[in-house]
Amino acid sequence: MFGLMEDLYNYDTILSNAVLNEAKEFNRVYNDSKLSADEQWEKDFVKEEIDGKEISAIDKCMEKEKISRYHAIYDINRRIEQNISNVLHQSTKMILMGIDDEKMTPRLELYHGYVDSLRKNTIHYDCGGEAGDLLHNIAYVEHERWVASHKLMGYIEAQEKDFVKKYHYCMQHLDKLSDEIKSYDAKVTNTTIKLIYNKLSQK
């Protein structure tokens, strides 16, 4: 899409919310949710029912992060934009995996078979050789993309997470982070593979 005016200014992008709808589905699959894409989106970014009481995503974020309403809204929008970015970078990940057209469906099927072998809270898959290395490296690429996006927003590396000061402890090299945090990047990779596989399987 980047740099291609005919792809950027079209009905799907401008009027039908196609990218936003894909972002909602990405969020649902990433969270392994049984809810619909719209229901999961509302729970994460609009409102949620807790103990029979409705609470807004803004109030929940304020309580969890101990930040102002302004910064809570900013962080919710930041997370929404990350889902959109994940959708827009799906094709990039596929090209890096050597899957650049529909003729490569067998290769995609191979990697789709590996995504569930990701060891819990790690970046490692139970498949050796080239496949394991590639999935591992794509997770590294995803982390670098995330860091770059946050640098553009003004975030800097720190030992804490502070949305007011724009500090984030994940701004460092992936190898320095905990296995659980590393696993977030691998989950983005897995979600991308699942969504592209499902899309091609429906054709």
Secondary structure by P-SEA (a helix, b strand, c coil): ccccccccccccccccaaaaaaaaaaaaaaacccccaaaaaaacccccccccccccaaaaaaaaccccaaaaaaaaaaaaaaaaaaaaaaaaaaaaaccccccaaaaaaaaaaccccccccccccccccaaaaaaaaaaaaaaaaaaaaaaaacccccccccccccccccccccccccaaaaaaaaaaaaaaaaaaaaaaaac
